[in-house]
Amino acid sequence: MYFLWYLLIGLAAGWIANLIVKGGGSGLVINLIVGIIGGLLGGWLVSLFGWIPTSTAGTLLTSVIGAVVLLLIVSLFTRRKPVKTV
């Protein structure tokens, strides 16, 4: 049961982070992957500061922080080239 709950939190975190960084959605699967990886990254980052999230809101906030950091890192390496118009 907890696995399903973590998937839902990861999906929500990926969607929120995608809205913060890009301003649009990328799809269900991409948001889920970004949210889950972001949750791991966010958990590691906030543990460096001595904070351990204990509630659902804390877990969601941690996942969103990690997902935003992940999307910012990915955007550094995958810059889109401007489209030339004639």
C-alpha positions in Angstrom: 0.0 0.0 0.0 2.8 2.4 0.8 4.3 1.8 -2.7 1.1 3.2 -4.3 1.2 6.2 -1.9 4.9 6.9 -2.9 3.9 6.7 -6.6 1.1 9.2 -6.1 3.4 11.6 -4.2 6.1 11.2 -6.9 3.5 11.9 -9.6 2.3 15.0 -7.8 5.8 16.2 -7.1 6.9 15.7 -10.7 3.9 17.6 -12.0 4.4 20.5 -9.6 8.1 20.7 -10.3 7.4 20.6 -14.1 5.0 23.6 -13.6 7.6 25.5 -11.6 10.5 24.9 -14.0 9.0 24.7 -17.5 5.5 26.1 -17.1 3.8 23.1 -18.8 3.3 19.4 -18.4 5.5 16.6 -19.9 3.2 13.7 -19.5 2.2 11.2 -16.9 5.2 8.8 -17.2 7.9 11.6 -17.3 6.3 13.4 -14.3 6.3 10.1 -12.4 9.9 9.4 -13.1 11.0 13.0 -12.3 9.0 12.9 -9.1 10.4 9.6 -7.9 14.0 10.5 -8.7 13.4 13.9 -7.3 12.1 12.4 -4.1 15.4 10.5 -3.7 17.5 13.5 -4.6 15.4 15.8 -2.3 15.6 13.3 0.6 19.4 13.3 0.3 19.6 17.1 0.0 17.4 17.9 3.0 19.2 15.3 5.1 22.4 17.3 4.5 20.7 20.1 6.4 19.5 17.8 9.2 15.8 17.9 8.2 13.9 14.6 8.1 10.3 15.0 6.7 7.8 13.1 8.7 4.4 14.0 7.3 2.8 13.7 3.9 3.3 17.4 3.3 6.9 17.2 4.2 7.5 14.3 1.9 5.8 16.1 -0.9 7.8 19.3 -0.3 11.0 17.3 -0.2 10.1 15.5 -3.5 9.2 18.8 -5.2 12.6 20.4 -4.1 14.5 17.4 -5.4 12.5 17.3 -8.7 13.0 21.0 -9.3 16.8 20.6 -8.7 16.8 17.6 -11.0 14.9 19.5 -13.8 17.3 22.5 -13.4 20.3 20.2 -13.7 18.8 18.4 -16.8 18.1 21.8 -18.4 21.7 22.8 -18.2 22.6 19.9 -20.5 19.7 19.9 -22.8 19.2 23.5 -24.0 16.9 23.8 -27.0 18.2 25.7 -30.0 16.0 28.6 -31.2 13.9 27.9 -34.2 14.9 30.0 -37.2 12.0 31.6 -39.1 12.2 32.6 -42.7 
